[in-house]
């Protein structure tokens, strides 16, 4: 079932997630098919995701899925912010 289909039967707050780009999230909200969009995966490799969206800065490449949710710091604390990446 798509968000648009959910919207026809549910008039409460509706949140979308998974696979959205900034553009597709904004369009989904604009059309009224969702009230908000959650970004999980993009935050893993972009600790400054909000600033990147706000300033139209490019995103870091996605994190390697093999290190997601590990017990090690790799994949969580080793991705540079946009400002840090400009220094290297």
PDB file of N, CA, C and O in Angstrom:
ATOM      1  N   UNK A   1       0.841  -1.162   0.000  1.00  0.00           N
ATOM      2  CA  UNK A   1       0.000   0.000   0.000  1.00  0.00           C
ATOM      3  C   UNK A   1       0.900   1.244   0.000  1.00  0.00           C
ATOM      4  O   UNK A   1       1.872   1.300   0.753  1.00  0.00           O
ATOM      5  N   UNK A   2       0.593   2.210  -0.814  1.00  0.00           N
ATOM      6  CA  UNK A   2       1.373   3.442  -0.888  1.00  0.00           C
ATOM      7  C   UNK A   2       0.841   4.469   0.106  1.00  0.00           C
ATOM      8  O   UNK A   2      -0.255   4.323   0.646  1.00  0.00           O
ATOM      9  N   UNK A   3       1.642   5.512   0.336  1.00  0.00           N
ATOM     10  CA  UNK A   3       1.183   6.577   1.225  1.00  0.00           C
ATOM     11  C   UNK A   3      -0.077   7.234   0.691  1.00  0.00           C
ATOM     12  O   UNK A   3      -0.971   7.579   1.463  1.00  0.00           O
ATOM     13  N   UNK A   4      -0.157   7.408  -0.613  1.00  0.00           N
ATOM     14  CA  UNK A   4      -1.358   8.003  -1.204  1.00  0.00           C
ATOM     15  C   UNK A   4      -2.585   7.159  -0.894  1.00  0.00           C
ATOM     16  O   UNK A   4      -3.656   7.705  -0.629  1.00  0.00           O
ATOM     17  N   UNK A   5      -2.447   5.837  -0.923  1.00  0.00           N
ATOM     18  CA  UNK A   5      -3.564   4.944  -0.602  1.00  0.00           C
ATOM     19  C   UNK A   5      -3.913   5.032   0.885  1.00  0.00           C
ATOM     20  O   UNK A   5      -5.089   5.041   1.250  1.00  0.00           O
ATOM     21  N   UNK A   6      -2.890   5.097   1.742  1.00  0.00           N
ATOM     22  CA  UNK A   6      -3.149   5.255   3.172  1.00  0.00           C
ATOM     23  C   UNK A   6      -3.899   6.553   3.441  1.00  0.00           C
ATOM     24  O   UNK A   6      -4.810   6.595   4.267  1.00  0.00           O
ATOM     25  N   UNK A   7      -3.512   7.602   2.742  1.00  0.00           N
ATOM     26  CA  UNK A   7      -4.118   8.912   2.971  1.00  0.00           C
ATOM     27  C   UNK A   7      -5.620   8.878   2.694  1.00  0.00           C
ATOM     28  O   UNK A   7      -6.378   9.621   3.317  1.00  0.00           O
ATOM     29  N   UNK A   8      -6.057   8.023   1.768  1.00  0.00           N
ATOM     30  CA  UNK A   8      -7.496   7.965   1.459  1.00  0.00           C
ATOM     31  C   UNK A   8      -8.304   7.354   2.593  1.00  0.00           C
ATOM     32  O   UNK A   8      -9.516   7.562   2.661  1.00  0.00           O
ATOM     33  N   UNK A   9      -7.662   6.603   3.487  1.00  0.00           N
ATOM     34  CA  UNK A   9      -8.402   5.951   4.574  1.00  0.00           C
ATOM     35  C   UNK A   9      -7.981   6.422   5.964  1.00  0.00           C
ATOM     36  O   UNK A   9      -8.558   6.000   6.967  1.00  0.00           O
ATOM     37  N   UNK A  10      -6.973   7.301   6.023  1.00  0.00           N
ATOM     38  CA  UNK A  10      -6.451   7.749   7.315  1.00  0.00           C
ATOM     39  C   UNK A  10      -6.189   9.240   7.244  1.00  0.00           C
ATOM     40  O   UNK A  10      -5.438   9.697   6.382  1.00  0.00           O
ATOM     41  N   UNK A  11      -6.801  10.004   8.140  1.00  0.00           N
ATOM     42  CA  UNK A  11      -6.612  11.451   8.089  1.00  0.00           C
ATOM     43  C   UNK A  11      -5.755  11.986   9.235  1.00  0.00           C
ATOM     44  O   UNK A  11      -5.680  13.198   9.442  1.00  0.00           O
ATOM     45  N   UNK A  12      -5.118  11.099   9.971  1.00  0.00           N
ATOM     46  CA  UNK A  12      -4.210  11.521  11.027  1.00  0.00           C
ATOM     47  C   UNK A  12      -2.848  11.869  10.465  1.00  0.00           C
ATOM     48  O   UNK A  12      -2.665  11.917   9.248  1.00  0.00           O
ATOM     49  N   UNK A  13      -1.892  12.111  11.345  1.00  0.00           N
ATOM     50  CA  UNK A  13      -0.527  12.424  10.927  1.00  0.00           C
ATOM     51  C   UNK A  13       0.091  11.179  10.298  1.00  0.00           C
ATOM     52  O   UNK A  13       0.082  10.097  10.885  1.00  0.00           O
ATOM     53  N   UNK A  14       0.622  11.354   9.105  1.00  0.00           N
ATOM     54  CA  UNK A  14       1.184  10.236   8.352  1.00  0.00           C
ATOM     55  C   UNK A  14       2.645  10.531   8.040  1.00  0.00           C
ATOM     56  O   UNK A  14       2.973  11.576   7.479  1.00  0.00           O
ATOM     57  N   UNK A  15       3.522   9.590   8.414  1.00  0.00           N
ATOM     58  CA  UNK A  15       4.958   9.758   8.207  1.00  0.00           C
ATOM     59  C   UNK A  15       5.456   8.722   7.207  1.00  0.00           C
ATOM     60  O   UNK A  15       5.122   7.541   7.295  1.00  0.00           O
ATOM     61  N   UNK A  16       6.252   9.183   6.265  1.00  0.00           N
ATOM     62  CA  UNK A  16       6.901   8.288   5.326  1.00  0.00           C
ATOM     63  C   UNK A  16       8.359   8.100   5.713  1.00  0.00           C
ATOM     64  O   UNK A  16       8.930   8.928   6.423  1.00  0.00           O
ATOM     65  N   UNK A  17       8.961   7.012   5.248  1.00  0.00           N
ATOM     66  CA  UNK A  17      10.390   6.785   5.462  1.00  0.00           C
ATOM     67  C   UNK A  17      10.906   5.793   4.426  1.00  0.00           C
ATOM     68  O   UNK A  17      10.121   5.175   3.706  1.00  0.00           O
ATOM     69  N   UNK A  18      12.184   5.648   4.355  1.00  0.00           N
ATOM     70  CA  UNK A  18      12.898   4.695   3.496  1.00  0.00           C
ATOM     71  C   UNK A  18      12.923   5.100   2.029  1.00  0.00           C
ATOM     72  O   UNK A  18      11.904   5.081   1.339  1.00  0.00           O
ATOM     73  N   UNK A  19      14.093   5.460   1.584  1.00  0.00           N
ATOM     74  CA  UNK A  19      14.323   5.691   0.173  1.00  0.00           C
ATOM     75  C   UNK A  19      14.023   7.081  -0.346  1.00  0.00           C
ATOM     76  O   UNK A  19      14.104   7.309  -1.553  1.00  0.00           O
ATOM     77  N   UNK A  20      13.684   8.007   0.512  1.00  0.00           N
ATOM     78  CA  UNK A  20      13.374   9.353   0.063  1.00  0.00           C
ATOM     79  C   UNK A  20      14.637  10.174  -0.160  1.00  0.00           C
ATOM     80  O   UNK A  20      15.613  10.056   0.580  1.00  0.00           O
ATOM     81  N   UNK A  21      14.600  11.001  -1.188  1.00  0.00           N
ATOM     82  CA  UNK A  21      15.590  12.046  -1.378  1.00  0.00           C
ATOM     83  C   UNK A  21      14.974  13.327  -0.834  1.00  0.00           C
ATOM     84  O   UNK A  21      13.793  13.350  -0.488  1.00  0.00           O
ATOM     85  N   UNK A  22      15.754  14.373  -0.757  1.00  0.00           N
ATOM     86  CA  UNK A  22      15.200  15.646  -0.326  1.00  0.00           C
ATOM     87  C   UNK A  22      14.049  16.045  -1.236  1.00  0.00           C
ATOM     88  O   UNK A  22      12.997  16.482  -0.770  1.00  0.00           O
ATOM     89  N   UNK A  23      14.259  15.890  -2.532  1.00  0.00           N
ATOM     90  CA  UNK A  23      13.242  16.302  -3.500  1.00  0.00           C
ATOM     91  C   UNK A  23      11.968  15.466  -3.391  1.00  0.00           C
ATOM     92  O   UNK A  23      10.864  16.010  -3.391  1.00  0.00           O
ATOM     93  N   UNK A  24      12.120  14.151  -3.300  1.00  0.00           N
ATOM     94  CA  UNK A  24      10.922  13.305  -3.231  1.00  0.00           C
ATOM     95  C   UNK A  24      10.185  13.492  -1.911  1.00  0.00           C
ATOM     96  O   UNK A  24       8.960  13.388  -1.866  1.00  0.00           O
ATOM     97  N   UNK A  25      10.922  13.767  -0.837  1.00  0.00           N
ATOM     98  CA  UNK A  25      10.277  14.031   0.453  1.00  0.00           C
ATOM     99  C   UNK A  25       9.470  15.317   0.389  1.00  0.00           C
ATOM    100  O   UNK A  25       8.323  15.362   0.833  1.00  0.00           O
ATOM    101  N   UNK A  26      10.071  16.358  -0.162  1.00  0.00           N
ATOM    102  CA  UNK A  26       9.363  17.631  -0.265  1.00  0.00           C
ATOM    103  C   UNK A  26       8.121  17.490  -1.146  1.00  0.00           C
ATOM    104  O   UNK A  26       7.080  18.068  -0.833  1.00  0.00           O
ATOM    105  N   UNK A  27       8.211  16.742  -2.225  1.00  0.00           N
ATOM    106  CA  UNK A  27       7.064  16.544  -3.119  1.00  0.00           C
ATOM    107  C   UNK A  27       5.965  15.740  -2.423  1.00  0.00           C
ATOM    108  O   UNK A  27       4.784  16.053  -2.573  1.00  0.00           O
ATOM    109  N   UNK A  28       6.334  14.726  -1.677  1.00  0.00           N
ATOM    110  CA  UNK A  28       5.350  13.912  -0.968  1.00  0.00           C
ATOM    111  C   UNK A  28       4.583  14.741   0.058  1.00  0.00           C
ATOM    112  O   UNK A  28       3.370  14.588   0.207  1.00  0.00           O
ATOM    113  N   UNK A  29       5.285  15.608   0.754  1.00  0.00           N
ATOM    114  CA  UNK A  29       4.624  16.495   1.722  1.00  0.00           C
ATOM    115  C   UNK A  29       3.761  17.523   0.987  1.00  0.00           C
ATOM    116  O   UNK A  29       2.630  17.800   1.387  1.00  0.00           O
ATOM    117  N   UNK A  30       4.304  18.075  -0.077  1.00  0.00           N
ATOM    118  CA  UNK A  30       3.576  19.102  -0.844  1.00  0.00           C
ATOM    119  C   UNK A  30       2.255  18.561  -1.389  1.00  0.00           C
ATOM    120  O   UNK A  30       1.251  19.272  -1.392  1.00  0.00           O
ATOM    121  N   UNK A  31       2.248  17.309  -1.850  1.00  0.00           N
ATOM    122  CA  UNK A  31       1.020  16.723  -2.398  1.00  0.00           C
ATOM    123  C   UNK A  31       0.044  16.299  -1.318  1.00  0.00           C
ATOM    124  O   UNK A  31      -1.099  15.952  -1.616  1.00  0.00           O
ATOM    125  N   UNK A  32       0.486  16.323  -0.054  1.00  0.00           N
ATOM    126  CA  UNK A  32      -0.394  15.950   1.048  1.00  0.00           C
ATOM    127  C   UNK A  32      -0.448  14.465   1.334  1.00  0.00           C
ATOM    128  O   UNK A  32      -1.257  14.018   2.147  1.00  0.00           O
ATOM    129  N   UNK A  33       0.414  13.687   0.670  1.00  0.00           N
ATOM    130  CA  UNK A  33       0.415  12.246   0.911  1.00  0.00           C
ATOM    131  C   UNK A  33       1.115  11.862   2.207  1.00  0.00           C
ATOM    132  O   UNK A  33       0.969  10.735   2.679  1.00  0.00           O
ATOM    133  N   UNK A  34       1.873  12.789   2.786  1.00  0.00           N
ATOM    134  CA  UNK A  34       2.504  12.584   4.095  1.00  0.00           C
ATOM    135  C   UNK A  34       2.625  13.933   4.775  1.00  0.00           C
ATOM    136  O   UNK A  34       2.645  14.976   4.122  1.00  0.00           O
ATOM    137  N   UNK A  35       2.704  13.896   6.091  1.00  0.00           N
ATOM    138  CA  UNK A  35       2.875  15.116   6.877  1.00  0.00           C
ATOM    139  C   UNK A  35       4.340  15.354   7.211  1.00  0.00           C
ATOM    140  O   UNK A  35       4.759  16.493   7.418  1.00  0.00           O
ATOM    141  N   UNK A  36       5.107  14.291   7.261  1.00  0.00           N
ATOM    142  CA  UNK A  36       6.536  14.391   7.527  1.00  0.00           C
ATOM    143  C   UNK A  36       7.234  13.167   6.967  1.00  0.00           C
ATOM    144  O   UNK A  36       6.610  12.134   6.723  1.00  0.00           O
ATOM    145  N   UNK A  37       8.534  13.296   6.767  1.00  0.00           N
ATOM    146  CA  UNK A  37       9.356  12.207   6.248  1.00  0.00           C
ATOM    147  C   UNK A  37      10.518  11.997   7.202  1.00  0.00           C
ATOM    148  O   UNK A  37      11.173  12.955   7.614  1.00  0.00           O
ATOM    149  N   UNK A  38      10.772  10.751   7.549  1.00  0.00           N
ATOM    150  CA  UNK A  38      11.901  10.406   8.410  1.00  0.00           C
ATOM    151  C   UNK A  38      13.087   9.998   7.544  1.00  0.00           C
ATOM    152  O   UNK A  38      12.933   9.273   6.561  1.00  0.00           O
ATOM    153  N   UNK A  39      14.255  10.466   7.919  1.00  0.00           N
ATOM    154  CA  UNK A  39      15.487  10.082   7.234  1.00  0.00           C
ATOM    155  C   UNK A  39      16.365   9.350   8.234  1.00  0.00           C
ATOM    156  O   UNK A  39      16.865   9.960   9.180  1.00  0.00           O
ATOM    157  N   UNK A  40      16.557   8.065   8.041  1.00  0.00           N
ATOM    158  CA  UNK A  40      17.426   7.280   8.912  1.00  0.00           C
ATOM    159  C   UNK A  40      18.748   6.978   8.248  1.00  0.00           C
ATOM    160  O   UNK A  40      19.799   7.410   8.721  1.00  0.00           O
ATOM    161  N   UNK A  41      18.704   6.242   7.159  1.00  0.00           N
ATOM    162  CA  UNK A  41      19.929   5.820   6.475  1.00  0.00           C
ATOM    163  C   UNK A  41      20.784   6.990   6.021  1.00  0.00           C
ATOM    164  O   UNK A  41      22.000   6.939   6.204  1.00  0.00           O
ATOM    165  N   UNK A  42      20.216   8.045   5.435  1.00  0.00           N
ATOM    166  CA  UNK A  42      21.077   9.160   5.034  1.00  0.00           C
ATOM    167  C   UNK A  42      21.806   9.823   6.209  1.00  0.00           C
ATOM    168  O   UNK A  42      22.892  10.374   6.028  1.00  0.00           O
ATOM    169  N   UNK A  43      21.218   9.776   7.409  1.00  0.00           N
ATOM    170  CA  UNK A  43      21.883  10.372   8.572  1.00  0.00           C
ATOM    171  C   UNK A  43      23.118   9.586   8.982  1.00  0.00           C
ATOM    172  O   UNK A  43      24.044  10.150   9.564  1.00  0.00           O
ATOM    173  N   UNK A  44      23.145   8.277   8.683  1.00  0.00           N
ATOM    174  CA  UNK A  44      24.308   7.478   9.078  1.00  0.00           C
ATOM    175  C   UNK A  44      25.573   8.025   8.431  1.00  0.00           C
ATOM    176  O   UNK A  44      26.599   8.158   9.098  1.00  0.00           O
ATOM    177  N   UNK A  45      25.516   8.343   7.146  1.00  0.00           N
ATOM    178  CA  UNK A  45      26.711   8.820   6.456  1.00  0.00           C
ATOM    179  C   UNK A  45      26.762  10.342   6.313  1.00  0.00           C
ATOM    180  O   UNK A  45      27.718  10.881   5.757  1.00  0.00           O
ATOM    181  N   UNK A  46      25.749  11.025   6.806  1.00  0.00           N
ATOM    182  CA  UNK A  46      25.710  12.492   6.735  1.00  0.00           C
ATOM    183  C   UNK A  46      25.268  13.054   8.077  1.00  0.00           C
ATOM    184  O   UNK A  46      24.088  13.351   8.260  1.00  0.00           O
ATOM    185  N   UNK A  47      26.192  13.204   9.016  1.00  0.00           N
ATOM    186  CA  UNK A  47      25.799  13.685  10.344  1.00  0.00           C
ATOM    187  C   UNK A  47      25.217  15.101  10.314  1.00  0.00           C
ATOM    188  O   UNK A  47      24.574  15.535  11.270  1.00  0.00           O
ATOM    189  N   UNK A  48      25.446  15.802   9.229  1.00  0.00           N
ATOM    190  CA  UNK A  48      24.940  17.169   9.067  1.00  0.00           C
ATOM    191  C   UNK A  48      23.863  17.216   7.974  1.00  0.00           C
ATOM    192  O   UNK A  48      23.799  18.177   7.208  1.00  0.00           O
ATOM    193  N   UNK A  49      23.034  16.198   7.904  1.00  0.00           N
ATOM    194  CA  UNK A  49      22.055  16.068   6.821  1.00  0.00           C
ATOM    195  C   UNK A  49      21.162  17.296   6.683  1.00  0.00           C
ATOM    196  O   UNK A  49      20.903  17.746   5.567  1.00  0.00           O
ATOM    197  N   UNK A  50      20.695  17.834   7.779  1.00  0.00           N
ATOM    198  CA  UNK A  50      19.812  19.000   7.725  1.00  0.00           C
ATOM    199  C   UNK A  50      20.533  20.181   7.078  1.00  0.00           C
ATOM    200  O   UNK A  50      19.967  20.868   6.227  1.00  0.00           O
ATOM    201  N   UNK A  51      21.781  20.414   7.482  1.00  0.00           N
ATOM    202  CA  UNK A  51      22.548  21.510   6.893  1.00  0.00           C
ATOM    203  C   UNK A  51      22.805  21.268   5.415  1.00  0.00           C
ATOM    204  O   UNK A  51      22.764  22.204   4.617  1.00  0.00           O
ATOM    205  N   UNK A  52      23.072  20.013   5.039  1.00  0.00           N
ATOM    206  CA  UNK A  52      23.296  19.686   3.627  1.00  0.00           C
ATOM    207  C   UNK A  52      22.033  19.965   2.816  1.00  0.00           C
ATOM    208  O   UNK A  52      22.108  20.550   1.735  1.00  0.00           O
ATOM    209  N   UNK A  53      20.895  19.558   3.319  1.00  0.00           N
ATOM    210  CA  UNK A  53      19.640  19.848   2.618  1.00  0.00           C
ATOM    211  C   UNK A  53      19.399  21.358   2.543  1.00  0.00           C
ATOM    212  O   UNK A  53      19.035  21.881   1.489  1.00  0.00           O
ATOM    213  N   UNK A  54      19.600  22.044   3.645  1.00  0.00           N
ATOM    214  CA  UNK A  54      19.331  23.481   3.700  1.00  0.00           C
ATOM    215  C   UNK A  54      20.218  24.285   2.757  1.00  0.00           C
ATOM    216  O   UNK A  54      19.796  25.309   2.220  1.00  0.00           O
ATOM    217  N   UNK A  55      21.440  23.821   2.559  1.00  0.00           N
ATOM    218  CA  UNK A  55      22.410  24.552   1.745  1.00  0.00           C
ATOM    219  C   UNK A  55      22.635  23.943   0.371  1.00  0.00           C
ATOM    220  O   UNK A  55      23.486  24.414  -0.383  1.00  0.00           O
ATOM    221  N   UNK A  56      21.881  22.901   0.039  1.00  0.00           N
ATOM    222  CA  UNK A  56      22.025  22.223  -1.246  1.00  0.00           C
ATOM    223  C   UNK A  56      23.442  21.687  -1.456  1.00  0.00           C
ATOM    224  O   UNK A  56      23.991  21.747  -2.557  1.00  0.00           O
ATOM    225  N   UNK A  57      24.019  21.161  -0.374  1.00  0.00           N
ATOM    226  CA  UNK A  57      25.348  20.569  -0.442  1.00  0.00           C
ATOM    227  C   UNK A  57      25.212  19.098  -0.839  1.00  0.00           C
ATOM    228  O   UNK A  57      24.192  18.480  -0.535  1.00  0.00           O
ATOM    229  N   UNK A  58      26.204  18.530  -1.503  1.00  0.00           N
ATOM    230  CA  UNK A  58      26.136  17.107  -1.871  1.00  0.00           C
ATOM    231  C   UNK A  58      26.217  16.210  -0.635  1.00  0.00           C
ATOM    232  O   UNK A  58      26.768  16.591   0.397  1.00  0.00           O
ATOM    233  N   UNK A  59      25.658  15.018  -0.769  1.00  0.00           N
ATOM    234  CA  UNK A  59      25.690  14.045   0.325  1.00  0.00           C
ATOM    235  C   UNK A  59      26.928  13.173   0.221  1.00  0.00           C
ATOM    236  O   UNK A  59      27.466  12.964  -0.866  1.00  0.00           O
ATOM    237  N   UNK A  60      27.375  12.663   1.370  1.00  0.00           N
ATOM    238  CA  UNK A  60      28.418  11.641   1.373  1.00  0.00           C
ATOM    239  C   UNK A  60      27.860  10.389   0.722  1.00  0.00           C
ATOM    240  O   UNK A  60      26.646  10.186   0.714  1.00  0.00           O
ATOM    241  N   UNK A  61      28.736   9.537   0.170  1.00  0.00           N
ATOM    242  CA  UNK A  61      28.248   8.250  -0.335  1.00  0.00           C
ATOM    243  C   UNK A  61      27.596   7.464   0.799  1.00  0.00           C
ATOM    244  O   UNK A  61      27.976   7.629   1.958  1.00  0.00           O
ATOM    245  N   UNK A  62      26.624   6.617   0.485  1.00  0.00           N
ATOM    246  CA  UNK A  62      25.960   5.830   1.545  1.00  0.00           C
ATOM    247  C   UNK A  62      26.955   4.978   2.313  1.00  0.00           C
ATOM    248  O   UNK A  62      27.968   4.528   1.779  1.00  0.00           O
ATOM    249  N   UNK A  63      26.640   4.774   3.564  1.00  0.00           N
ATOM    250  CA  UNK A  63      27.463   3.910   4.413  1.00  0.00           C
ATOM    251  C   UNK A  63      27.376   2.471   3.926  1.00  0.00           C
ATOM    252  O   UNK A  63      26.355   2.038   3.393  1.00  0.00           O
ATOM    253  N   UNK A  64      28.462   1.745   4.117  1.00  0.00           N
ATOM    254  CA  UNK A  64      28.498   0.318   3.786  1.00  0.00           C
ATOM    255  C   UNK A  64      27.521  -0.413   4.702  1.00  0.00           C
ATOM    256  O   UNK A  64      27.682  -0.387   5.922  1.00  0.00           O
ATOM    257  N   UNK A  65      26.526  -1.054   4.138  1.00  0.00           N
ATOM    258  CA  UNK A  65      25.500  -1.724   4.937  1.00  0.00           C
ATOM    259  C   UNK A  65      26.079  -2.804   5.849  1.00  0.00           C
ATOM    260  O   UNK A  65      25.443  -3.173   6.836  1.00  0.00           O
ATOM    261  N   UNK A  66      27.265  -3.315   5.541  1.00  0.00           N
ATOM    262  CA  UNK A  66      27.875  -4.350   6.377  1.00  0.00           C
ATOM    263  C   UNK A  66      28.303  -3.830   7.742  1.00  0.00           C
ATOM    264  O   UNK A  66      28.511  -4.615   8.667  1.00  0.00           O
ATOM    265  N   UNK A  67      28.435  -2.519   7.876  1.00  0.00           N
ATOM    266  CA  UNK A  67      28.848  -1.973   9.171  1.00  0.00           C
ATOM    267  C   UNK A  67      27.716  -1.266   9.902  1.00  0.00           C
ATOM    268  O   UNK A  67      27.917  -0.744  10.999  1.00  0.00           O
ATOM    269  N   UNK A  68      26.536  -1.245   9.309  1.00  0.00           N
ATOM    270  CA  UNK A  68      25.398  -0.628   9.990  1.00  0.00           C
ATOM    271  C   UNK A  68      25.109  -1.365  11.294  1.00  0.00           C
ATOM    272  O   UNK A  68      25.159  -2.593  11.356  1.00  0.00           O
ATOM    273  N   UNK A  69      24.813  -0.608  12.308  1.00  0.00           N
ATOM    274  CA  UNK A  69      24.369  -1.149  13.599  1.00  0.00           C
ATOM    275  C   UNK A  69      25.363  -2.138  14.196  1.00  0.00           C
ATOM    276  O   UNK A  69      24.980  -3.100  14.861  1.00  0.00           O
ATOM    277  N   UNK A  70      26.642  -1.885  13.947  1.00  0.00           N
ATOM    278  CA  UNK A  70      27.675  -2.731  14.542  1.00  0.00           C
ATOM    279  C   UNK A  70      27.954  -2.223  15.958  1.00  0.00           C
ATOM    280  O   UNK A  70      27.358  -1.248  16.416  1.00  0.00           O
ATOM    281  N   UNK A  71      28.853  -2.893  16.620  1.00  0.00           N
ATOM    282  CA  UNK A  71      29.241  -2.481  17.967  1.00  0.00           C
ATOM    283  C   UNK A  71      30.525  -1.659  17.948  1.00  0.00           C
ATOM    284  O   UNK A  71      31.085  -1.344  18.998  1.00  0.00           O
ATOM    285  N   UNK A  72      30.983  -1.320  16.762  1.00  0.00           N
ATOM    286  CA  UNK A  72      32.208  -0.550  16.585  1.00  0.00           C
ATOM    287  C   UNK A  72      31.858   0.869  16.130  1.00  0.00           C
ATOM    288  O   UNK A  72      30.755   1.104  15.636  1.00  0.00           O
ATOM    289  N   UNK A  73      32.783   1.809  16.291  1.00  0.00           N
ATOM    290  CA  UNK A  73      32.500   3.188  15.889  1.00  0.00           C
ATOM    291  C   UNK A  73      32.464   3.392  14.371  1.00  0.00           C
ATOM    292  O   UNK A  73      31.839   4.337  13.892  1.00  0.00           O
ATOM    293  N   UNK A  74      33.134   2.509  13.606  1.00  0.00           N
ATOM    294  CA  UNK A  74      33.157   2.660  12.160  1.00  0.00           C
ATOM    295  C   UNK A  74      31.738   2.642  11.615  1.00  0.00           C
ATOM    296  O   UNK A  74      30.934   1.769  11.943  1.00  0.00           O
ATOM    297  N   UNK A  75      31.459   3.616  10.787  1.00  0.00           N
ATOM    298  CA  UNK A  75      30.134   3.717  10.208  1.00  0.00           C
ATOM    299  C   UNK A  75      29.205   4.638  10.976  1.00  0.00           C
ATOM    300  O   UNK A  75      28.097   4.931  10.527  1.00  0.00           O
ATOM    301  N   UNK A  76      29.658   5.094  12.137  1.00  0.00           N
ATOM    302  CA  UNK A  76      28.831   6.005  12.930  1.00  0.00           C
ATOM    303  C   UNK A  76      29.521   7.340  13.150  1.00  0.00           C
ATOM    304  O   UNK A  76      28.910   8.396  12.986  1.00  0.00           O
ATOM    305  N   UNK A  77      30.772   7.294  13.515  1.00  0.00           N
ATOM    306  CA  UNK A  77      31.455   8.527  13.891  1.00  0.00           C
ATOM    307  C   UNK A  77      32.562   8.915  12.913  1.00  0.00           C
ATOM    308  O   UNK A  77      33.292   9.875  13.160  1.00  0.00           O
ATOM    309  N   UNK A  78      32.694   8.194  11.826  1.00  0.00           N
ATOM    310  CA  UNK A  78      33.803   8.464  10.918  1.00  0.00           C
ATOM    311  C   UNK A  78      33.396   9.133   9.607  1.00  0.00           C
ATOM    312  O   UNK A  78      34.226   9.264   8.707  1.00  0.00           O
ATOM    313  N   UNK A  79      32.154   9.555   9.479  1.00  0.00           N
ATOM    314  CA  UNK A  79      31.735  10.260   8.276  1.00  0.00           C
ATOM    315  C   UNK A  79      31.897  11.759   8.494  1.00  0.00           C
ATOM    316  O   UNK A  79      31.449  12.299   9.506  1.00  0.00           O
ATOM    317  N   UNK A  80      32.541  12.428   7.537  1.00  0.00           N
ATOM    318  CA  UNK A  80      32.775  13.865   7.718  1.00  0.00           C
ATOM    319  C   UNK A  80      31.541  14.704   7.437  1.00  0.00           C
ATOM    320  O   UNK A  80      30.696  14.342   6.619  1.00  0.00           O
ATOM    321  N   UNK A  81      31.455  15.821   8.125  1.00  0.00           N
ATOM    322  CA  UNK A  81      30.452  16.817   7.768  1.00  0.00           C
ATOM    323  C   UNK A  81      30.918  17.451   6.456  1.00  0.00           C
ATOM    324  O   UNK A  81      32.051  17.240   6.024  1.00  0.00           O
ATOM    325  N   UNK A  82      30.059  18.208   5.846  1.00  0.00           N
ATOM    326  CA  UNK A  82      30.428  18.880   4.598  1.00  0.00           C
ATOM    327  C   UNK A  82      31.632  19.804   4.827  1.00  0.00           C
ATOM    328  O   UNK A  82      32.575  19.814   4.036  1.00  0.00           O
ATOM    329  N   UNK A  83      31.587  20.574   5.913  1.00  0.00           N
ATOM    330  CA  UNK A  83      32.686  21.495   6.208  1.00  0.00           C
ATOM    331  C   UNK A  83      33.993  20.740   6.423  1.00  0.00           C
ATOM    332  O   UNK A  83      35.045  21.184   5.961  1.00  0.00           O
ATOM    333  N   UNK A  84      33.942  19.608   7.117  1.00  0.00           N
ATOM    334  CA  UNK A  84      35.152  18.800   7.320  1.00  0.00           C
ATOM    335  C   UNK A  84      35.674  18.247   6.005  1.00  0.00           C
ATOM    336  O   UNK A  84      36.886  18.195   5.794  1.00  0.00           O
ATOM    337  N   UNK A  85      34.780  17.835   5.122  1.00  0.00           N
ATOM    338  CA  UNK A  85      35.222  17.248   3.849  1.00  0.00           C
ATOM    339  C   UNK A  85      35.873  18.306   2.943  1.00  0.00           C
ATOM    340  O   UNK A  85      36.709  17.964   2.106  1.00  0.00           O
ATOM    341  N   UNK A  86      35.508  19.565   3.098  1.00  0.00           N
ATOM    342  CA  UNK A  86      36.123  20.630   2.296  1.00  0.00           C
ATOM    343  C   UNK A  86      37.572  20.872   2.713  1.00  0.00           C
ATOM    344  O   UNK A  86      38.371  21.361   1.914  1.00  0.00           O
ATOM    345  N   UNK A  87      37.914  20.536   3.946  1.00  0.00           N
ATOM    346  CA  UNK A  87      39.279  20.758   4.459  1.00  0.00           C
ATOM    347  C   UNK A  87      40.259  19.717   3.939  1.00  0.00           C
ATOM    348  O   UNK A  87      41.463  19.968   3.909  1.00  0.00           O
ATOM    349  N   UNK A  88      39.764  18.553   3.529  1.00  0.00           N
ATOM    350  CA  UNK A  88      40.703  17.498   3.105  1.00  0.00           C
ATOM    351  C   UNK A  88      40.925  17.488   1.622  1.00  0.00           C
ATOM    352  O   UNK A  88      41.685  16.662   1.117  1.00  0.00           O
TER     353      UNK A  88
END
